[in-house]
C-alpha cells in the first residue's frame, strides 16, 4: 500500500514538520508493506501541476496537512485527486481538527479527518485501512458510518513524539527555513489561539533537542526556527538551549546560521535576558507577542502582563543591538477601539523593534473567541483565514484605516529601507507614527508591485509638502545608500553636481577604500555621505555610512 503525505506551504522558503512527523510514525508503527512518502509544494503553484505530480504517484491514500493558509487549495487538489484516482483522502491539521463534522458534511471527497495530533493516529489509520480493521479504535478519527458522521475528540498526547528528521527530510530542505520543536503545548490559554487547548506543556528530551539543533544548523539552512509557542516557558531550559547554541557558534554551528524563538516578553527573566544580550550579533531573532497595550483587551483574551514591564523588556532587547526583534499587534481584539489601538501602535513604535507586525484577528476553528464572537459583535469572513471585518469597538472603516497603516508599515518600516527617513519624519517633524503610516498607506492604496524607485518617489512627493524637502531628500539618499549595495541613487533624488566625481576620486585615493564606493552630497548639511559596502549590520542588514566635510 502506497501513501503520499502532502503539504502546501505558504512560500517556497518555508518548510514544515507536520508531514515528516506523519512519515516517521508510518515507518515506525506500520507493516513493512505500507510505504509512505512526502510531497511538498506551495499555494502559489499551479493547481493542475500539483494534481499531476500527485496523481502520477498512483497512491492508495493521499493525506493532506490543513492550515488556514492552504485549506482552499487543499480542497481543490484533493477533490480532483479523488475524481482522477478514487484513492482514499485524509485531512488532518489545525484547520480541520475542530470542525471535522463540517468538513465531512460539505466535502464528499474527504473520507477521513484526523483531529488533533496525528503522530501515532495517522499510522493507526493507515494500518486499519490496510488490514480492514475497526475504525472506531483509531484515536481522533472522524468519518462517515451508516449515513452518520462519527466525530472524535482531538488527540492530545503527553508523549514526546518521534523525531521527524530523516534523510528524505534533509534531502528536501534545499536551504529553506528549518523548523525545530523542543516542546508542545503552551502554559497560557489565549482566547484567540489554539495552543492553549493542546494539553499541558510537554518538554522534549534536552539532549535530543541539542542533537537536532546541530543537525539542522549543518543542513545548509540560514535560519533554524523554534516553533515552541513560548520558548521561555521554562527559564532553566531556555537558558541551557541558548547557552548550547552560543557555545557551539562558529564551531559545530556555522556563523551564517541564526535561530528564531517566540518568547513571552512579560515572563522573560533577567538570567535569560542577559544571555541573549551577550550573544554574537545576528545569532538570534526573537518574536515577542504583544497583541495590545490595552489592559481591558488583554484581560478579555486571558493575557495579564505588566505592560510597563513588557515595554521595558522590549526596550532592553532592542537596545542590546545584537538581536533582530519582531513584535506583534493584533487588530480586532475585544475592547480595542480606534483610540486604544492607535495608542498601542505608537507606544510600540517608540520602542523601535526591527519588525512591527500589524496583524488582524483571525477567528480560528476551536478558539474561544470564535465560539464567543457574538459577545463582542464580531463580524468576520466566513472562509479561511476568517479575518475580522468589524467588532463592537471597531467599524469596517476603522479596520480599513488599520489596513492602510499595515501596508505602509510593511513597505516603509519593516523593509528596513527607510530608517533615517522615518526618524526624521517622526522624531524631528513630530508626525504621529500611526497617522504617518495610515495617511501614506491610504495615499498608496492600490499601488502594488511597483518598482522601489517609484515607491521612493511617492514617499518624497507625499512627505515633501509636509517637511523641509531638502532634509527629506538627504534622509532618503542616506537610506538608499545604506540599504541598496548598487549605490545607484533613484532619479527622483538625483541632483547633478560636478563635485561628485572629484569627491569619489578623493575617497578612492585617500580613504583607503578598495571596494565598491557610493557617495552623495547631503545639501541640508553641506557634507558628504559615503559607503563602501563592507560592513553590513547582521541584525538590520543595512550597510554602515560614513560622513565627511566637503573639501573640494
N, C-alpha and C positions, 0 to 999 in steps of 0.2 A: 504493500500500500504506500502511495506517494502523497506527501503533504507539502504544500507551498504556503509559507507564512509570509504575508505581505505587509509592508509598512510604507505608507506615503508620508514623507517628511515635508515640512513647510518650505524648506530651501535645500539646495544641494549640500551646502556647508554643514547642515545638521545631520547627525546620525541618530540612532535610537537604541535603547537597551531592550525594550519590550520584546521584539521578535526573537532576539538572541536568548532571552530567558526562556521563552517557549521552546526554542530549539534545544536548549540544554536539557529541559525537562523531558522532551520526547526521547532524546538519546539516552537519558539516564533511566527512565521508567518504562519505556515501551519495548515490545517484542522486537527482535532484530530484523524482522520482516517489514517493519514500519520505518520508512525513510522520510526525512524532512529536510527542507532547505529554506533559506530566507531570500526573499527578493525585496529590494528597496527601490523606491522611485520618489518623485516629488509631485506635489499637487500642481506644479506649473508645467508638467509634461503633457503631451498629447494623450488624451484618454484612450484613443484607439490603439496607439502604440503600446501602452501599458497592457491593455487587454490582449494584444497579440503576443507580447512577451510571456504573459501568464498562461494563456490557453495553449501555447506551444509546449508547455511543460507536461501536459496531459496528466495532471494530478487528480487524485481521488478526492482530496479535501483541499479547499482554499480557505485559509484563515486570514482575517484582516484585523489589524490593530486600529481601533477607532478613537479619534480625538475631535475636538470641536473644529480644528483647522482642516481636517481631511474627510469628515464624515460624508459630505456631499459627493466628493469624488469617489470615495469608497463605495457608496451606494450604486453609483452609475457603473463602476467597474464590475462590482460583484454581480449585479443584475445581468450584465452582458456575459460574464463568465458562466453564470448559471444557464443562460439561454444557449450558449455555444457548446458547453461541455456536459451539463447536467450534474456536475460534481457537487459534493456537499459544501455548503457555505457556512462558515463560522465567523461570528463577530465577537469581539471582546474589547476591553479597554474602558477608560473612564466615561467616554461619551455614551456607552450603551449599558453600563453596569446598573444604573438606577432608573432606566426606562425600558427594560427588556420587553415588557408587555407591549408597549407602544411599537417598538422595533419589529417584533414578530407579527403584530396585528397589521401593520402598514407596509410590510416588505415581505411578500410571499416567497421571494427567492432566498431569504435567510432561513437556514434550517435550525441553527443553534446560536444562542447567545450565552457567552460565559460572563458571569457577573463577578466583579472583584478580581483578586489576584489569580492569574492563570498559570503560575509556575508549575503546579502539580495537576491542577484540574484539566488543563488542556491535554496533557499526556493521558490522563484518565479517560477523557472523552475519545481520543484517538484509539485507545485500546478497546474501548467499549464498541466503537463502530467496527473495528477490525474483527472483534470476537462476537458480534451480535449480542452484546451484553445488556445489562439493565441500566438505562439512562438515569434512573432515579438515584443511583448510587454515586453519580458524579456531582461533587460539591459545586454549587454556584451555577449549575446548568439550567438554562431556561429554554423550553422547547414546546412544540405542539403535540398533543396526545388526545385522540378521540374528540376532535373539534374543540379542545380546550387548550389554553396556554398555561403551561406549568412554569411558575416563576419561583426561583430560589433566592435566598439571601446572598448578598455579595460575600465572596470568600475573603476573610482577613486572617492571614496566618501569623502566628507568633514565632515561626521558624525562620532561620536565616536561609534565603534561597540559594540554589546552586549558582556558581559563577556563570555569567553569560559569555565569558570570553573564551574564544576558541580560535583555531587557525583561520576558519572561514570568516570570523568577525574581523580579525586583523587584516586579512587579505582584501576585505571590502571597504576598509576605512578610508584609504587614499588621502590621508592628511586632513580629513574633516574633523570637526569638533568631536572629541571623545568624551563620553559620559561615564561617570562612576557613581556608585551608590554605596554609602558607608552605613546607612540606617534607613529604616522605613517607618512611616507614621509620623506624627507630629504631636508635641506636647500641648499645642494650642488647639482651639476649636473655632477658628474664624468663620463667621457666618457665610462668607462668600466663597469659601474654599472647601474642597473635598478631603484634604489631607487629614483633617481632624476626625473624619469619620472612618479612617483606615486603621483603627485599633491603636493600642498603646505603642510607644516608641520601641522599635526593635533595633538593637545595635549589632552590626556585623562584627565578626572577629577582627580585632585590630591588626593582627599580623596578615590576615588575608587582604585587608584594605591597603596595607603598605606594599604588599606584593603587586597588587593591581595598579597602584599608583605608578610604580616603576615600569610595569608592562606598558601602560598607556603612554607614559612620558616618552618611552622609547619607540613609539609606534609611528612616528612621523607627523603626529598632530602638533599644532601650536597652542591648542587650548584643551585642557582637561577640566571638565565642568562637573562639579558635585551636584547631584540632583536631590540631595537631602533637603527637606523642606526648611529645616532650621539647623544649620551646620553646628552652631554653638550651643545646642540644647544641653550638652554635657561639657562643662568647661574643661575638665582634665583631658577628656578625649580629644576635644578640638585642639587643645594645646599640643597634645602628643602628635597629632597629624601634621599640624603646622610646623612643628619643630623637625619632624621627619623630612618634610619637603625642603625646608631651608638647609638642613644638614646635607642633603643629597644634591642640592642645586649646584650645577657645574661639574658634578661627578657622575652619578648614575642618572641624573635628570639633566637633559640638555638645557643650555642657557636661553634658548629661544622659546621655551615652553612656559606658559602661565597657567595658573589654577584659579578657577572661579567658584566662589562659595555664596550661598544665600544665607544671610545671617539675620538674627533678630537684634536690632540695634539697642533696644530697650534693656536687654539682658546681657549685653556684651561686657564681660568682666575686664578689669584692669590687666590681669595677667595675660589674657588673650590679646587685648589691645596693644600691649607693649611688644609682644612677639610680632604682631603684624606690622607695627610701626618700624621695627628694626629689620624687616625682611629686605632682600635685594629689590631694587626698583623694578617694577614691571612683573614681578613674580606672581602677585595676587591681584585678582579682581573680586570686589565684594558687591553684592546686591543687597541693599537694605530696603525691606518692605515697610514703607512708612504709611502709605494709604491716605492719611489725613492728619492734620494737627488739631482738628476739631474734637474736643473731648466727648461731646454728645454723639458724634458719629462713631468714634472709636468704641464707646460703650455699647452702641447698638449692634456692633459686629463682634462683640466679645473680645475686644482688644483694649487693654487698660495701661498702656505705657505712660511713664512720666515723660511728657513731651519735651520738657526742658532738658531732662537727662538725655533723651534721644537726640535732641538738637546738638547738645554738647559732644555726644559721641560721633555724630556725622562730621561735625566741625573738626574734631581731632583726627579722624580718619583722612579727611581731605587735606588738612594742613600738613600731615606727615609727608605728602608729596611722593610717596613710593608705591601707591596702590591706585588702581582705577576704581572709583566709587560710583555705583549705579544706584539711584534712589527712585522709588516709585510713588506716584499718587494715583488714586482711583477716583474718577468722576462718576457720580450716580449712586453713591452710598447713602443710606438713610440719614436724615437730618443735616445733610450737606446742602446749603443754599449757595447762590452765586457769590455772596459776600464772603462766606466762610471758606469757600473753595479758593477764591482769589487770595485770601489771607494765607491759606496753607501753601499755595503756589509761591507767593512772594517770600514767605518765610523759608521755604526750602531752597528757592533760587539763591537767597542770600548766603546759603552755605556752600554754594558752588560745587555740587557734585559733578563729576565728569560727564555723567549722563543722567538726565532728568526725564524719566519715562512718565508721560502723561497718558495713563490708560483709562479705559471705560469699563464699568462694571458689566460682567457677563454672568447671567443667571444660569449657572450650570445645573444640569440634572443631578439631583441628590443634595444640592446645597440648601442650607437653611433659608437663605434669602429668597431662593426661588419658591420654596414652599410657603414663605410668608410675604410674597411680593405684594399682595393686596394690602398688607398692613402699612406700606409706605407708598401706596398708589403707584406702583411701578409698572410702567408700560414698556415692553421690550419686544425685540424682534422674535417672531415665532420659530425661525430657523437658526441653525448654528451660524455664528457663535453666541446667539441670544443676548446681543448687546442692548443695554438700557437706552431707551429713547427719551423718557421723561420720568420724573418722580414727583412726590408731593412737594418737594422743595426746588426742583429744577425743571423748568419748562423745556419744550423742544428747542425753543430759541436760545435758552441758556446753554443747552448741551451743544448746539451748533457753534456758539461762541467758543466753547472749550475745544471743539474740533478744529476751529480755525487756529487756536493757540497751539494745539498739538502739532499741526503740520509745520508751523513756524519754529517751534521748539526743536523738532527733529532736524530741520534743514539748517537753522541758524545756530542752535546751541549744541545739539548732540553730534553734529557733524564735526565739530572742533575747528571749523574753518573761519569762524568769526569771533574769536575770543576777545581780541583787543577792541573790535568794533562794538561788541556788546558791553564791554567795560566802559567805553566812552559814553555810549547811549544811556546806560543805567546809572553809572557812578558819577559821571560829570554832567550829563544833561538831565539827570534825575527823572528819567522816564520810568514809570512803574513797570516792573517786569511783565506782569500779566497783561497789562494794557498794550505794551510793546508787541508781544507775541500775538495777541488776539487781533490787533489792528493790522499788523503786517500779514498775518495769516488770512485775514479777510481780503486784503488787497491782492494777494497772490492766489486766491481760491481759483481752482481750475487750471492754473498754470503748472501742470505736472510734466515730468520728463523733459524739462527744458535744460539746455546746457548750463554749466556752472557759471560761465562768464555772463550769460544773460540774467541769471539769478542775482549775481553781484550787482549788475546794472540796476535791477529792480530795487535792491537794498539802498544803493547810492541815491537813486532818484526819490524814493519814498521818504527816507530819513533826512535827505539833504535839505529839504524845505523846513525841517524842524530843528536843525542844528547849524553849527558852523560848518559849512560844506567842506572847507579845506581840512579841518580837523578830522571829519568823517572820511574824507579821501585818504588821508595819511594812515588812519587806523585800518582801512580796508587794504591798503597796499601792504602794511605790515602783516596782516593776516594772510594775504595771498602768498607772500614770500615764505612765511613760516609753515604753511600747510601744503604747499604745492612745489615739489622739487624741480618742476620745469623751469621755475624762475621767470616765467613769462607773465607780465602784467596785463590784465584784461584791457581791451581797447577803451572801455569807458573810463578807465583810471589813468591812461597814458597822457603824459604831458611832455611834448617834445622839448628836450633840453640838451644842448650841445655839451654840457659839462659831464654828462653821464659816461661817455666813452672815456674821458680822461680820468674820471673817478675810478672806473673799473680797472683801468690800466694801473693806476696807483695802488689799488688794493692787491692786484696780482704781483706787483713788483716789490712792494714794501711791507705787506702784512703777512708774508709767508703763507699765503693761501694757495695750495697747489691743486685743489679740486675744483669742482664747478662753483662759480660765484654768480650770485644775482644781487643787484643793488638798485636802490631808488632814492630819490630825494624826497624828504619829508618837508614840504613847503611851510607848514604851520610852525615848524620848529627850526627850520633852516639848518638841517643837518642830514646826514646820510644814514640809511639803514642798509645793512648787507647781511648775506647768509651764504655759507659755504657748503651747506647740506651734508655735514659730517656728524654733528651732534644732535641726533634725533632723540627726543624725550621718550623713553619706553612706556611712560604712563599716558601722556597726552598725544603721543605720536606726532607732535609738532617739532619743527627744527628751531634751534636757538637763533636769535637775532643779535646782531651787534650794531653799535652806533658810533658815528664819529662826526666831528665838526667838518663843515665844508671848507677845504683848504685850497681848492683850485678854482 
